């Protein structure tokens, strides 16, 4: 929110990143792949969100504000 995104957009972005992490962890555990790769990717993206305004804008565009939430 401190970066200019509304709380609504921030929720979507964080939920999408967490869901992506979960899917990667499940797939890695099924295939016997390295779980740390999935975690490292998630942590890199979280860090990038805090430091890269262009990355934040790219993620924010994936979730348009013209839909109904649970308000």
C-alpha positions in Angstrom: 0.0 0.0 0.0 2.9 2.3 0.7 3.9 1.8 -3.0 0.6 3.3 -4.3 -1.4 0.1 -4.7 -4.7 -0.1 -3.0 -5.2 -2.7 -0.3 -7.5 -4.5 -2.7 -4.7 -4.8 -5.3 -2.1 -5.7 -2.7 -4.4 -8.6 -1.6 -4.7 -9.9 -5.1 -1.0 -9.7 -5.8 0.1 -11.4 -2.6 -2.6 -14.1 -3.0 -1.4 -14.8 -6.5 2.2 -15.0 -5.4 1.3 -17.3 -2.5 -0.9 -19.5 -4.8 2.0 -19.8 -7.3 4.3 -20.8 -4.5 1.8 -23.4 -3.2 1.4 -24.9 -6.7 5.1 -25.1 -7.3 5.7 -26.7 -3.9 3.0 -29.3 -4.5 4.4 -30.1 -8.0 7.9 -30.3 -6.6 6.9 -32.7 -3.9 5.1 -34.9 -6.4 8.0 -35.0 -8.8 10.7 -35.2 -6.2 12.1 -31.8 -7.4 14.0 -29.3 -5.2 11.5 -27.5 -3.0 14.0 -24.8 -2.3 13.8 -23.6 -5.9 10.1 -22.8 -5.5 10.7 -21.0 -2.2 13.7 -19.1 -3.6 11.6 -17.9 -6.5 8.8 -16.7 -4.2 11.3 -14.8 -2.0 12.9 -13.2 -5.0 9.5 -12.0 -6.2 8.5 -10.7 -2.8 11.9 -8.8 -2.6 11.4 -7.5 -6.1 8.0 -6.1 -5.2 9.5 -4.0 -2.5 12.3 -2.6 -4.7 11.1 -2.5 -8.3 8.3 -0.1 -9.2 8.0 -1.4 -12.7 7.5 -4.9 -11.5 4.8 -3.7 -9.1 3.0 -2.0 -11.9 3.2 -5.1 -14.1 1.7 -7.2 -11.4 -1.0 -4.6 -10.6 -2.1 -4.5 -14.2 -3.0 -8.2 -14.0 -5.8 -7.3 -11.5 -8.1 -4.6 -12.9 -10.0 -2.6 -10.3 -13.3 -2.9 -12.1 -14.5 -6.1 -10.5 -16.5 -6.7 -7.4 -14.9 -7.7 -4.2 -16.2 -8.8 -0.9 -17.1 -5.2 0.2 
